[in-house]
């Protein structure tokens, strides 16, 4: 299994970005990954003075990195934020990016989270969005949402597998369906999951419900889930419905959401 070596946490120094940073620090320490903390100075959007950014980086080092043995790098880039983050992902070989997201209400979507939703729509690597009110720092129970159409290969989900192995997490694979008929290929895909998560798989669940969002929230609460994982197909013809569901989940959940990009396989 490939190692999870490099984690990126972008920051605009807001409380929500700081919350994501705390999550990233704890995860990087747990799995002994290199943590990159990046701020992009967009000169077209009321940029901070250089000395202010330097002070904020110093505060991060003092408040969160003091006396830690964690390998860290602080990065300052100038330019368009999404483009610069994509460049960092490529240049540093980032395996996982962790970003803040206001939680608890979709009304924030117009004001906050546009950068996070941009990467949810088109992830360049695995991505974890962290709700602003999330205080979960351990990952003992992972829920994996599946529609029983996508079959990943082991090399595509190494980030998810590595996290599960590091925390000895248990997987709960579930699907939400609007009818009681079983999805086509269900047994084949369940066997795939058993092979992929042979040491961590706990259970399979088929939920009959009209609303994916409501059913997912209920499943998370009932099973004390610490992390929800979803797959995103890397495909020129993107599926706007699935991406819309992922974005809705990112805004309404109170737990972290992990988006794993995979190739389209059936």
TAWOBEL-V232339 format. One record per helix or strand of 2 or more residues. SS is the DSSP state (H for helix, E for strand). FROM is the first residue (numbers start at 1). LEN is the number of residues. If there is no record, write none. Layout:
# TAWOBEL-V232339
SS;FROM;LEN + SS;FROM;LEN
This chain:
# TAWOBEL-V232339
E;6;5 + H;15;17 + E;34;8 + H;50;16 + E;72;7 + H;81;12 + E;96;6 + H;106;5 + H;114;8 + E;126;6 + E;141;5 + H;154;14 + E;170;8 + H;186;11 + E;201;8 + H;212;11 + E;227;8 + H;240;13 + E;256;8
